Amino acid sequence: MTDTDASLLRIENLAVSFGTRSDRARAVDGIDLDVAPGEIVALVGESGSGKSLTARAVLGLLPDGARAEGSIVLAGTQVVGADERTLNRLRGGVAAMVFQEPQTALNPVQTIGRQLIEALRLRPGFDKATARDRAVELLRTVEIPDPERRLDWYPHQLSGGQKQRVVIALALSGRPRLIIADEPTTALDVTVQAGILDLLRRLRDETGTAILLITHNLGVVADLADRVVVLRDGNVVEEAGVAELFRTPQASYTKELLAAVPRLSTTDSREAGTPAEDRVVDLEGVSVVHPGRGRAPAFTALEGVSLQLRAGEVLGLVGESGSGKTTIGRVALAVTPPTSGTVRLLGRDPRTLRRAELRALRRDLALVPQDPAASLDPLWTIDDCVAEPLVVHGAGDRARIRRRVAELLDAVHLPAAAGRRRPGELSGGQRQRAALARALALSPRLVVADEPTSALDVSVQSRILELFTQLRAEFGFAALFISHDLAVVSEIADRVALLESGRIVETGPARTVFGSPAQDYTRTLVAAVPVPDPAIQRRRHSPSEKETP
């Protein structure tokens, strides 16, 4: 810990518990940490480690049923046990939160200008006119283009990165001395993430704002943090300066986290297999145009896309939001028909098939979604969720289906007891394993994996990627692996296709493309990937490095 006399935030022996007075369980157990003015401290650890509860406790924002004990001193004021009036004075004016999902912080039926102005008018000295001027200034500070006009836009008219910038502008409206950023970049594309990190760094450098950063992305930690506090099961297991922690971690848990971080691989030491010549997916000149509604013009999601996927091969689809990755996946699943061009799936054109033939084709196609909730019914047991495709397609009697479900759960390394639970009773990693089992129920020849690990902790992500590779070898399926994480794609894909605005801009062996990109767009994406090495990240941000061609 730093000199406590200089601390803006000082937490001592913090415990957060849930339950009845006679039977309480501790989710946070005796945490000490401090943040000095102008310092960026990262709280890292897996889900359930206590990161977000610790952060929320700083502003008295714990969920119902939670009780905090110990000491939290924020700008000289004790937070634990403080009344609501004291907490309201601290919230926004001394410290402010930036949440992972901007949709939770922005009202979808109000313009962003109205939301900013209302927040400002809660502060003394702001009438409507001065609040509007300050709102424009805040949008300019967070680099929203054309802020005078965007002030009258609704959240849905902004991109994901722009919405997150508006949330940061809201947090800045009270001129806080501390920003608590809870997973502020997890759902963002790599280039958008880089922009948000640059913005937070600039706010610290220009205004002296301190930042408490909660994240499971160790590349982001290496890029932004000054110090790191590692949590596990509600306890601090290690604390160190960022360079020291990455160079010489002391705790075995910290070493495990660092070892699990995917690196952007640019050389391939693997033996390249010889793929079968039959094409599972064959797209030639495919365009998808969504017709306009009302005054909205038609939208071109794909334009002239040609790609092939052979049996047993993994093709990574990479690009920013709106680039067309998911649309290609939907075309490959025979869900979205092309507006023009030709599509052949397993050698057949879905548009020429009768209903029964299309149903038979879809038995060989499967989706693994980003959120397992999209495929797992929360009211069903895992056994029932995995069995559903087998039941729908009449793949045997009850006993045979029961045996198949047991085989699938074993294949994804889930115990039989997990099958009797509901999705909400499993961890995020276990739910994703169950979603994989369900996708493989009918032994598909093609699996479309749409951001299957983006919401997972780094160690859980590592295990799911390892499992995916094992299952591919065991079941022999081909896969379209959709992701905005280039490091993940470089680990798992044989080839990669990079998309921009509905077009393929570069394709080839994954590690060759990332190691020697031929296109400026690819080079931009690769340069934006945060490397889990503080020394490299510091060099990237130094003026001399930026000036070097």
Beta strands, then each sheet from edge to edge (+ up, - down):
strand 1: 9-19
strand 2: 24-35
strand 3: 40-44
strand 4: 66-74
strand 5: 77-78
strand 6: 95-98
strand 7: 178-182
strand 8: 210-214
strand 9: 227-232
strand 10: 235-241
strand 11: 279-290
strand 12: 299-310
strand 13: 314-319
strand 14: 340-345
strand 15: 365-368
strand 16: 446-450
strand 17: 478-483
strand 18: 495-500
strand 19: 503-509
sheet 1: 2+ 1- 4+ 5-
sheet 2: 6+ 7+ 8+ 3+ 9+ 10-
sheet 3: 12+ 11- 14+
sheet 4: 15+ 16+ 17+ 13+ 18+ 19-
end
